[in-house]
């Protein structure tokens, strides 16, 4: 079995298990988080979990990231228990800003397109 297939399978499993583990927590803000993607690195020793920003402001994002650091061991234990693993990656949580970047790029392309059309009319 190819290593990349094993890695992709692990990432896929974690993408399902992390939200389940978050749903078991008492903090409602953490329970409602949406996991966008999970990326494993360093031979599955570390995993970056990308979260949807939804409508969280900067203060809320810092609160969430701080509390996720505190409960990351609980999430690891949940994943190990559900999959029967003896080891689980160390989780690093980040808010995904890919959609914002894509929207900015789209707006720039639209602006350039309008300026080119304006230039052709003149």
C-alpha positions as CSV (number, residue, x, y, z in Angstrom):
1,X,0.0,0.0,0.0
2,X,1.3,3.4,-1.0
3,X,2.3,5.8,1.8
4,X,0.3,8.6,0.3
5,X,-2.8,6.4,0.4
6,X,-2.2,5.6,4.1
7,X,-1.7,9.3,4.8
8,X,-4.9,10.3,2.9
9,X,-6.8,7.7,4.8
10,X,-5.6,8.9,8.1
11,X,-6.4,12.5,7.2
12,X,-9.9,11.4,6.1
13,X,-10.5,9.5,9.3
14,X,-9.3,12.5,11.4
15,X,-11.6,14.8,9.4
16,X,-14.5,12.8,10.6
17,X,-13.3,12.1,14.2
18,X,-12.2,15.6,15.2
19,X,-15.7,17.1,14.8
20,X,-17.2,14.1,16.7
21,X,-14.7,14.7,19.5
22,X,-15.5,18.4,19.6
23,X,-19.2,17.5,19.9
24,X,-18.5,15.8,23.2
25,X,-17.1,18.9,24.8
26,X,-19.0,21.2,27.2
27,X,-18.1,24.5,25.5
28,X,-20.7,25.3,23.0
29,X,-18.4,27.5,20.9
30,X,-16.1,24.5,20.4
31,X,-18.9,22.1,19.8
32,X,-20.2,24.1,16.8
33,X,-16.8,24.4,15.0
34,X,-16.7,23.2,11.4
35,X,-13.6,21.3,10.4
36,X,-12.6,22.2,6.8
37,X,-9.6,20.0,6.4
38,X,-7.0,18.0,8.2
39,X,-3.4,17.8,6.9
40,X,-0.9,15.3,8.5
41,X,2.8,16.0,8.4
42,X,6.0,14.5,9.7
43,X,4.9,10.9,9.2
44,X,1.6,11.4,11.0
45,X,3.2,12.8,14.1
46,X,1.5,16.2,13.6
47,X,-1.8,17.2,12.1
48,X,-3.0,20.6,11.2
49,X,-6.8,21.0,11.6
50,X,-8.2,23.8,9.5
51,X,-11.4,25.4,10.9
52,X,-14.1,27.5,9.3
53,X,-14.0,31.1,10.6
54,X,-17.7,31.4,10.1
55,X,-18.5,34.7,11.7
56,X,-15.9,34.7,14.5
57,X,-14.2,38.0,15.3
58,X,-10.5,38.1,16.3
59,X,-11.2,37.9,20.1
60,X,-13.4,34.8,19.6
61,X,-10.8,33.2,17.3
62,X,-8.1,33.6,20.0
63,X,-10.5,32.2,22.7
64,X,-11.2,29.2,20.5
65,X,-7.6,28.5,19.6
66,X,-6.6,28.8,23.3
67,X,-9.2,26.4,24.5
68,X,-8.5,23.9,21.6
69,X,-4.9,23.7,22.9
70,X,-6.2,22.8,26.3
71,X,-8.5,20.1,25.0
72,X,-6.3,18.7,22.3
73,X,-5.3,15.7,24.5
74,X,-9.0,14.9,24.9
75,X,-9.4,14.9,21.2
76,X,-6.4,12.7,20.7
77,X,-7.8,10.2,23.3
78,X,-11.1,10.2,21.5
79,X,-9.5,9.5,18.1
80,X,-7.3,6.7,19.6
81,X,-10.3,5.1,21.3
82,X,-12.6,5.2,18.3
83,X,-10.0,3.9,15.8
84,X,-8.1,1.6,18.2
85,X,-4.9,3.4,17.5
86,X,-2.0,3.4,20.0
87,X,-0.8,6.8,18.8
88,X,-2.5,9.8,17.5
89,X,-1.0,12.9,15.9
90,X,-0.4,16.1,17.8
91,X,-3.1,18.6,16.7
92,X,-2.4,22.1,15.6
93,X,-5.5,24.2,15.0
94,X,-5.8,27.1,12.5
95,X,-8.6,29.1,11.0
96,X,-8.8,28.6,7.2
97,X,-8.7,31.9,5.3
98,X,-8.5,30.3,1.8
99,X,-12.0,31.5,1.0
100,X,-11.2,35.1,1.9
101,X,-8.1,35.0,-0.2
102,X,-10.0,33.5,-3.2
103,X,-12.7,36.2,-2.9
104,X,-10.0,39.0,-2.9
105,X,-8.4,37.4,-6.0
106,X,-11.8,37.2,-7.8
107,X,-12.5,40.8,-7.0
108,X,-9.2,41.8,-8.4
109,X,-9.8,39.9,-11.6
110,X,-13.2,41.4,-12.0
111,X,-11.7,44.9,-11.5
112,X,-9.0,44.2,-14.1
113,X,-11.7,42.9,-16.5
114,X,-13.8,46.0,-16.1
115,X,-10.8,48.3,-16.7
116,X,-9.9,46.3,-19.9
117,X,-13.4,46.7,-21.2
118,X,-13.3,50.4,-20.4
119,X,-10.0,50.7,-22.3
120,X,-11.4,48.9,-25.4
121,X,-14.4,51.3,-25.6
122,X,-12.2,54.3,-25.6
